[in-house]
Amino acid sequence: MKFFETSKYYTLKKSTYISLRWIGIIGQLFSVYFVFFYLNFDFNFIISNLVIFVGILSNLYLVFIYNKTQLSDRSALIFLLIDIIQLAVLMYLTGGIVNPFVIFLLIPSVFASSNLGLRTNLLIVVTTIFIIIFLTFYSKELPSPLNNHFHVDDYYFYSIPVALIIALVFLNYFAIIFGAESRIRKKALNKMEEIMAKEHEMLSLGGQAAAAAHSLGTPLSTIKIISLELSKQLKDNKDLIQDIELLSSQVERCNQILKRLSLNPNEEDEFIDEDLSIREYLKEITSSFKETSEKEFILNFDQDANSKKITKSIEIIYGLRNFIGNANKYSKSKIFITLKSDNDVSEITIEDDGKGYPNEILSKIGEPYLQAYRSGNKKKSGLGLGIFIGKNLLEKNFANINCRNSKTRSGAEVIIRWQNKDLFKI
């Protein structure tokens, strides 16, 4: 199982749900006792307490018997249905649809809509609608003496359930939409954090390998010198000479291995933490693509392009790689990368000669998990996650991103702009 795979399952935090239920139960007890003892209203006090007691038992079950910290989709459905039915019984005993507290019937479904699956939400909504309709036609009268003076026109009476059902559908629809968007964005952010963690891990391993190559260089050189001296002194002993030559060859092999592990044989100490200019960022990234891509990268750097070095940043490297990688993926044969800079602003433009962004997603560029299919080009249809990650990483480092279709070429265009005063703070 992948590390973030569990994020696709819908769950409800048990402690939060228990706290909300205790608040609801205390509110019910207060209302029942206040109305019965202080206002002296006449209704079925004993059965009302028994109904509330069922809610208390179910909550105690969650506290002491249900051991999981998260409520699964199915478990949450069961307990939310208990909440709705318990509240419906209280409404039935105290006036039904004309009881002003009937509005609380909407709370469980709205609460579920942003946390649970679509089927669960639909079942809860349908159950709530059925209960609202039932309470409209079947219920006890309002507590006495209130029922002696409460008379409303049928138009008003039937407008109450209609208004409740409309509010229920409206609130649930928007809660489901916003909840789905929130989960998608959370999943994308988790993916971004996972990728960056891997990048930091690789960088850390590279730094350790470079340090090892440097630190072990001296003792390995000493061993090699001693082996050469021994070979001169024992040149007449053929058996020992073979062993010494083998030792010397293995020392050389160790040197080669450590150089490869250091990521760059020509840089021993400063490669990992070396500061780079934006020009060097782009050259380094495009060089890595040229090794595996047959497409042409056309670099156009202003003579005055800012050559001042900034702290080497994995976020900037990965963000730029995402946009350049997208251009490489969707271009026909050429990728154009332009760097302009003056005293105030540094600007990178990445263009390709492909088909550009599809019109249906152009206004939503930067949102995760967008998908557009073109005829005959389904293999290249993307989910928008790369742009989302690249945009967030670069914006985190003070960049301003503008994605659009190129005005001078057939493909897409990405403009990445920094204020120099922000860029040099990185």
Secondary structure, 3 states (H helix, E strand, C coil): CCCCHHHHCCEEEHHHHHHHHHHHHHHHHHHHHHHHHHCCCECCHHHHHHHHHHHHHHHHHHHHCCCCCEEEHHHHHHHHHHHHHHHHHHHHHCCHHHCHHHHHHHHHHHHHHCCCCHHHHHHHHHHHHHHHHHHHHCCCCCCECHHHCCCCCHHHHHHHHHHHHHHHHHHHHHHHHHHHHHHHHHHHHHHHHHHHHHHHHHHHHHHHHHHHHHHHHHHHHHHHHHHHHHHHHCCCCHHHHHHHHHHHHHHHHHHHHHHHHCCCCCCCCCCCCCCECHHHHHHHHHHHHHCCCCCEEEEEECCCCCCCCECCCHHHHHHHHHHHHHHHHHCCCEEEEEEEECCCEEEEEEEECCCCCCHHHHCCCCCCCCCCCCCCCHHHCCCCHHHHHHHHHHHHCCCEEEEEECCCCCCEEEEEEEEHHHHCCC
